[in-house]
Amino acid sequence: MYPVTTSFNLVFGEVRIAVKTNQPTLVAVLKEYFGSFVSTSGPADITITAHEAPAQAFPFSFTQKAPDPGKTKVKEEYVELDDGRIVRKRLTGLCFVFTDREHLAIGPCLSNANQIVNFINNRYIQWKLHRGCLLGHAAGVSYHGRGLALAGFSGMGKSTLALHLVSRGTSFVSNDRLLISPNGSGLEMNGVAKLPRINPGTVLNNPMLSSVIPEEEKATFESLPKEELWDLEHKYDVPIGGIFGPSRFALSAPMMGLVILNWDRTEAPVAAQEVHLDRRRDLLAAFIKSEGLFYLPLNDGSEPDRSAEAYIAFLSRCRVWEVRGGTDFYTAANICLRFLETQ
């Protein structure tokens, strides 16, 4: 009823994705968003179709997905199929239908292009998880072939720290999700092609990001108290390629270390201490990330081990630090850079 008429390709590391749609403007929007990850045509590992259409009615009874911890608003509902799942966004009516072979979005795609971006990235995440990766709630940067993951408990500022490090010469690997897998005796980390979304405070404290906020809005944010600015839920996308250069968004690197932010909003000095997660399991919660509603288990039931012990075993292959004290991104960036430069 809404046949696809145009397409383009993406390449995320070794994974090739074909995106097909009936909405040419959506192609332009997605190409601009994904930037250097747009590729020439070729055989695809994953094919995704996005059908611009009115919000669809399905003859099913949907189940509401419980809000994430700390949230109250129900945003999604779903239906389990014999071989897949339908997820519907309650606010927009955009629906996603996916099995182990089919990946389809239908509804008002163009006006909700950010949700199509997330769907594309979620199909990539599933592809990697099915091949033995573990999913981490972390940002990541790399420097001369050495990768560093940045995790932290809620509101600690891992994306802000990542952008401070990119401003000082590292490459951006990922904003909020990392896929980790063994690489010889070490670890490999693979990022997700999602632009970091940051609040105004992050922009105002990093001069290289000044173009992210329109000039007419800056004065309003600059007048706010520091605490109010910190908690403000007003996000901006950071175009990594546009600000730092097209080669500064690299989706993979050998993972040499993991920094876990566990600081607070005080003036206490920053201290970094190397830890072993088998003895500091309380820190694991800052890194472990559940697969979520857009993940389908393998059909044959042979799911990889995703227990806490599996995460500990993987992360024992790299060095891990806990950063405590007061929130100080400049000092934390110095600590991270010193490790990346000298090991």
Buried (B, 14 or more C-beta within 10 A) or exposed (E): EBEBEBBBBBBBBEBBBBBBBBBEEBBEBBBEBBBBBBBEEEEBBBBBBBBBBEEBEEEEEBEEBEEEEEEEEEEBBBBEEEEBBBBBBBEBBBBBBBBEEEBBBBBBBBEBBBBBBBBBBBBBBBBBBBEEBBBBBBBBBBBEEBBBBBBBBEEBBBBBBBBBBBBBBBBBBBBBBBBBBEEEEEBBBBBBBBBBBBBBBBBBBBEBBEEBBEEEEBEEBEEBEEEEBBEEEEEBBBBBBEBBEEEBBBBBBBBBBBBBBBBEEEEEEBBBEEBEBEEBEEBBEBBBBEBBBBBBEEEEEEEBEBEEEEBBBBBEBBBBBBBBBBBBBEBBBBBBBEBBEEE
